[in-house]
Amino acid sequence: FEALEAALARIGLPAILKTRRLGYDGKGQARIAAPGEAAAAWQAIEGQSAILERQIAFTREVSVIAVCVADGTMRTYALGENRHEGGILRTTRVPAALSGAECAEAEAIAGRIAAGLGHVGVLAVELFHCPDGDGPALLVNEIAPRVHNSGHWTLDACAASQFENHIRAIAGWPLAGTERLADAEMENLIGEDVAAWAKLAGEPGTVLHLYGKREVRPGRKMGHVTRLMARRG
């Protein structure tokens, strides 16, 4: 707790305290808006080993889904723009509303991370887009060394999905193309959302994926749909 107080003095408020392990979908996180809230945040994460991050004012969050092979070759999918509700990813829309130069910089950042880790397989890098701030326009928010929820749209809108290319990479096969065949929006089916599966299955241009989970719980991802929009010529 003393280290947390020292970190707050250095980083400032508001800030977010995050457990170093097993945190996802808003779990393992506590927001600290005022100095008096530090003790409650520490109790909320049960005193686990943690990271303190200053809260960032950002315009949008974007994801780079990259796939890397052992010789250092890397390919990327089109950047997706993410929208969250309650700390859980609700939708990923492709392409993201970034300029070509910003997309190239995001991919370069992902490449530097992958090279630094010596990563093989799919790597997701989430970034905050902060075009109106005083610092860099792109700040890394999170990395996931695996196939990622924000890349699920690749199942239906690309010639080869993130899942296929992950297996190709770790098996030493040549990578398949990562080209986007259509604009798309992936929407997670969270909790009771899945009850509308039959209606969703009948929507034109919509592909339904159900995960086969037996129990429906609030905040649990039960499946997703991908809505295909304008196809690329």
Salt bridges, closest charged atoms under 4 A:
ASP25 OD1 - LYS221 NZ 3.18
GLU53 OE1 - LYS18 NZ 2.92
GLU61 OE1 - HIS84 NE2 3.70
GLU81 OE2 - ARG60 NE 3.26
GLU85 OE2 - ARG83 NH1 2.78
GLU85 OE1 - ARG90 NE 3.34
GLU102 OE2 - HIS129 NE2 2.99
GLU105 OE2 - ARG112 NH2 3.59
GLU126 OE2 - HIS148 NE2 3.30
ASP156 OD2 - HIS209 NE2 2.91
GLU164 OE2 - ARG168 NE 2.84
ASP183 OD1 - ARG180 NH2 3.04
GLU185 OE2 - ARG93 NH1 3.36
GLU187 OE2 - ARG90 NH1 3.86
GLU187 OE1 - ARG227 NH1 2.66
ASP193 OD2 - ARG90 NH1 2.67
GLU203 OE2 - LYS199 NZ 3.50
GLU203 OE1 - ARG227 NE 3.27
GLU215 OE1 - ARG217 NH1 3.39
